[in-house]
């Protein structure tokens, strides 16, 4: 039984390396093994570990083949106009093009929005908008169970929060005084992210940076709470960030992550104690007007820069009325368009019905993008205690795809936040979870953005820098026109290259129950968790790859109704 699976897995991987070779069955390669599996009472602990290792090989091979077949199919189905653009001989890699030209939007014959280059994005969380789990050593991650989180001993030394237990930035300002906060924030801004980070990021396959900012980084804070006190300091650094992006071939989205009055009452909005002042209370109208001013100032100052791809109006709003949110979106869109006719205007919508009343009387929007965030470790993707693994997560990603396809048929849609957190415990390999998610975004969006670049505590599921030690996050996705080949893994030093390559291409885990960095505690959770039987009905490639996606069947779409925007 075991040897048969190993041979089968080898064949799967071997065929996966040859994209134009015979097509694999659309069934999970571990199905045969599950049919032959012993009952729990007959299987020894050693055999159980062996079975789990073999399952891991089969899962990875299936997921890798799935994303490769989807890429092959999509490449062959590109409309002729898009193929001519991508294969034009006059592309000069040394010529800087406007970001909106590199990521040209078009609608396919099937109604789905796509771009001439898929967004492979990374968020620089914790830079202009500090968040405690990013900016404090040993702070619990958002998906950590309370019992584990309570055992953490946090270290604020050298951070903005030094010597304080304040729950958010507005509370910290009141506690230590705005002048002291300003001094700390200036040090933080100049050291947390530098051009060296942009240089490194560009080598890893990222082509777009989503930079979260607070309204106080753009205009003077009328509430005199936040820092920097003089927004000219952070605006100058935003200027620099665009220049660094230009130097290193990156595009930038400025994301208004923290709105006046707080858009949701969560820590990342600045204040976590007072609800959604952007939509609730006596200052709501004033805060909404200020938010529009911020959007316009971003467009006025940065709108002509070739590296600016988009301006995001709001992040994860809560407590709003439909009319108030739609008015904010329309007013912000119009304000941005006064100065930046083509820059993407990005609005948040968890589902399509949230923007059902955005367009009035046939109103048309140019380069308006929907943003949706998905995590499988909390929110409506929560798995509960570590244990449920592949079948559960397969169902989760299929649900995400349904919502995203609905959205992306109406407006171009980006998956603006995701990570490798999964809640599945030690059974789930990060490589597999990455492949599952990448296939989902690839089949239903114009691109995605990983959250986040780094955390002060090493964490393989939230910190992109740490995750790269085990997962080549963008490795299966193609390189776009005028981009260096990110598959060369230029970020790896020559000294560690062999070790890293071995780790990334090792299909068989060293331990049946491995630990990701930052999640060593999961071993004790796993000991008390029932092992899951895989549901073979959840393992069909047809879920993400069209059933007829054979090389000779996939004919390019014609140019009828295909327009660039």
Secondary structure, DSSP 8 states (H G I E B T S, - for coil): -HHHHHHHHHHHHHHHT-TTS----SB-TTHHHHHH---TTT--HHHHHHHHHHHHHHHHHHHHHHHHHHHHHHHHHS-HHHHHHHT-TT--TTS---HHHHT-EEE-TTS-EEESS-EEEEE-TTSSS--HHHHSBT---TTS-HHHHTT---B-TTSTTTT---SSHHHHHHHH-HHHHHHHHHHHHHHHS-HHHHHHHHTTT--EEEEEEEGGGTS--TTS-SS-SSTHHHHHHHHHHHHHHHHTT-EEEEEEEE-TT-SSSSGGGS-SSS--TTTSSTTHHHHHHHHHHHHHHHHHHHTT-TTEEEEE--SS--S--HHHHHHHHHHHHHHHHTT-SSSEEEEE-SSGGGGTTSS-TT---SSEEEEEE--SSSGGG---STT--HHHHHHHHHHHHHHHHHHHHHSEEEEEEE-S--S-GGGS-HHHHHHHHHHHHHHHSSEEEES-S--SS--TTT-HHHHTTT--TTTTS---TT---GGG-TTS-TTTHHHHHHHHH--S-SSSS---TT-TTHHHHHHTS------GGG-BGGGTS-TT--TTT-----STT--B-
